[in-house]
Amino acid sequence: MAAERDRLSRLDTAFLCLERDITPMQLGALAIFQPTRPVPPEQVAALLAQRARQLPQLGRRVQRAWFPPGAARWVGVPEFRPEGHIHLHHLDGPGGGGPGGGGPDGAGPDGARPDGVGQVAELAAELMARPLPRDRPLWEFHVMSGLGEGRFAVLVKLHHALSDGLAAREIGVGLLDGSGLVGPGRAAAAIPAGSTAQGSSESGRSRARRALSQPLRLASGVRVAAGGALGQAAEVMGVATAVLRSARLPSPGSPLVIMSSGRRGLGLARLELEQVRRIRTRFGGTVNDVLLAVLAGALREWLGARGHPVDGLSLRALIPVSRRARAGDRTGGNQMSGYLCELPVAEPDPGRRLRAIQQAMGHRKAAGPTRGPGAIPLLADRLPCAVHRVAAPVAGQVAALLFDILVTSVPMPRVPLRLDGAELAAVFPIAPLAPGHALGVALSCYRGTAYIGLHADRAALPDVQGLAEVIPASAAMFDQGGG
């Protein structure tokens, strides 16, 4: 069973195979902390190293396996030193300001702000563009000081093969104060009461009965496996057919479909959840529906300002969905499916835009996350690893035929979070950027605020911060009437 747990899933393998030097398949989070006392960055780095040592998944690297063909497994690193994965950076510019805190005053022509948080975003984008070495554990932490007002930031950078969004959240929370980590020496599970070593107290009759039952269990298992294989094959064929039928040519001249440059930009935005709740009360839908509608409106305004025609324009979003069995599941790797949703960028009325998204997402959710063309990650998790080794690079190049933009949501705990006593003031998740795509959007809700990270190909979208600054105006349109 240990060997089975250590094996990368097929979806994990797919993320490894999709990666190229200019399209590293990495996700991240940029967390900004506000201490009440000066905190030396070296002290933060030492604390992160201490806590990373207690997270087993951070002490393993990928190793190719002989069987099944194309597979890989996680192996422990002897004398693992997390300090080698933690880096210090100091910003020389002035601090202050930031998304929603000081406004865009002084912004340059590309929308970049000269304040500390703007510099952090630029540095984080540069760091996210660098692939993680495959011969060591697939993660890095970057501690950034010099933001002003005593603030510091931490960029958590993880390969997508190591975790999905929920697993990444568990890793991040495990690094914070009060996480209740169990030390390495206490990790072993206790033997259940009444059990006996090697079955030494079993009677001969009990051992014989157990021995006779094994062939019956094996035969039953074979029947179940055969039925399961047929059911899984049907599921794979159903999803594959739906995916192929959903393929279409991207919008002509769309700035969101590109040849990847390898350069990255990061735009940061935030919305007050009280405003989102007011929109929900008036128009209905979920928080995510509202945020999708706000994003569609921001794209409409931003594309129009760039001279791109928006009449008749609909952009398709891939929205990942977790398949974890229960809240608090701390197993690593990826357990996800997805939905495809059309974002009605052409619709000028915000209320109608939201209702269209609400209706579309309602249809997708009624079908379930394991059906339909959006279940692309689920399909990848059903294909053999050897297929990914050959087909993943090709599939990555045609991803634009399936969707235009990735929009993912990473839930956060509702309680206040701290690192070395410093309060978490803001957290901007960072989505991976698929090959051939110019923009990935990630959002997290924490303590009354929705934090939005816009991860962009800098060559295609040099003004991604300009898009971020349109998002609050798009939300405000709902308060100005309409539909």
Steps between C-alpha positions, in 0.01 A plus 500: 500500500789739572631452145153579363480820705847606383413463132410816311146493372443514127383860532814591697705340221306699240599828670864394490476409133322824403787707634754675281766752601279788382180353649582371851193333651518668838242650732564738782378753753632843588431563869557842658546524877467797735704451821453698819875496565803485270555147369840426343458318168765247604280410796200446271708280270627290791144451630376398155785247472416355841135454408572376147708221654184374671300477175590161348389589146760778486789259561444286189605525139384332178673186374415315179357151556552192284142381531245583383663657192533876525416509872686682775504490877583720794818410688637648819808720483777383739611773740231731364587868555200730450727802545621443144147570371447827688635825356521858630431812293508864601320773307676834470199709397264692732220316678133574550199485272401171341180361351209693646732679743612830356364468148685513169657843558838513334431198282709474187369448147500123547287519816789407734508692829824622656390394850632200695216264412534583131868408518414179681261408220770561239752289692244223559421488127869471417544218751192313377650497149799292615448121480564293811795258465378142456784344702378643833167553681269705281444810711652832605419771754610860445506745792482864387576794726508875441130553428478787747303533824685190626315271262651193339375255239541128437463344156410131522586326173396137440505278196151396393612133512552545875159642581175649381356815650353336811814300574703819451276673754569222752873542445473875544292474818751246633768767483306749711474551876271265690477241224534212749763314303599159627872454542681236293556280800126477570373435151458123524147370552424307817412128480122459547390362834464124500727438203791260526839491334529242219163355606683286758191452718274386213362152537571239232134496400500878456813486283348225284175695460700810402708299250188352336343843471793649307425329163134604533598861569741491205233369263256759624764770455565389142128526419477845658817616320371374166170677548684811618730495196203483264327782686816709498552439128146620432559807715824578317334464161211722607728777627736470200207529259367806682846662501550441127155634418569816699815588304467820299719764346586786737356845446681657201781726615444417866784639714447211743623233256870535421835337442641479853796732560617371839475851649246560778302783650279506809204731553339531843144603581256470786128536566314537826279196561225724635470646149491149352224401743293804400527392137395146593200627695380704202579266210543152653775250429799392705803702605697333220224585248525866601878501476484339154253767387722775641800351319302482173404867537860599573619310193236678292612846615871421477486334158285783366750757628776310320308525173388135487142454375275360771170471312409133483805405707473204739804367682498147636630442853624172645399489866673224702289309754641305794415131530643458849282272708478723806603834637842491659627222271875550525607252236725651236475493126206605286141391546300717266263528208359813341221693331505703181303824515450764232571853627259733313747783443276641224212563746511865615243460778661365822179342631436308179865400493470352848176318423653345186793370706268380776293304247806351329660393828168356615493271196862395557444425868182304426701269274767464769878555496575155359308558176512746218779672309636678806614175660836533323705432817288192572565372149873553548484301823354202311766480227815288545818681600675380183235682293571824687872470429425498127177697464516768773732737308267486199189538717653806664538672165132455413359595842380828347248300297329399826512812716627860496567563866542309826300634797556321829386563858704399805302508828668641810438438871270755660715550809780761520834356386848601614864423430746563783231715660450719191141512378418388147380823340442380142542181296498491121487150346687443174364256241728307263512634146415233242703479177365738238295700752562860598305518828417287804278635778491380861303634793474443874259640756654585836351701785251704301705554186533318168864508387558448127828413331530545121796295371586609146743450216678835510574509127128467418356701792757755616217700663352222715489733801273720290255209478528453877408866556186466287360222720366728781335722237336193345355406840378854555292478181258268682422782747430741216195313373451261211317177423 
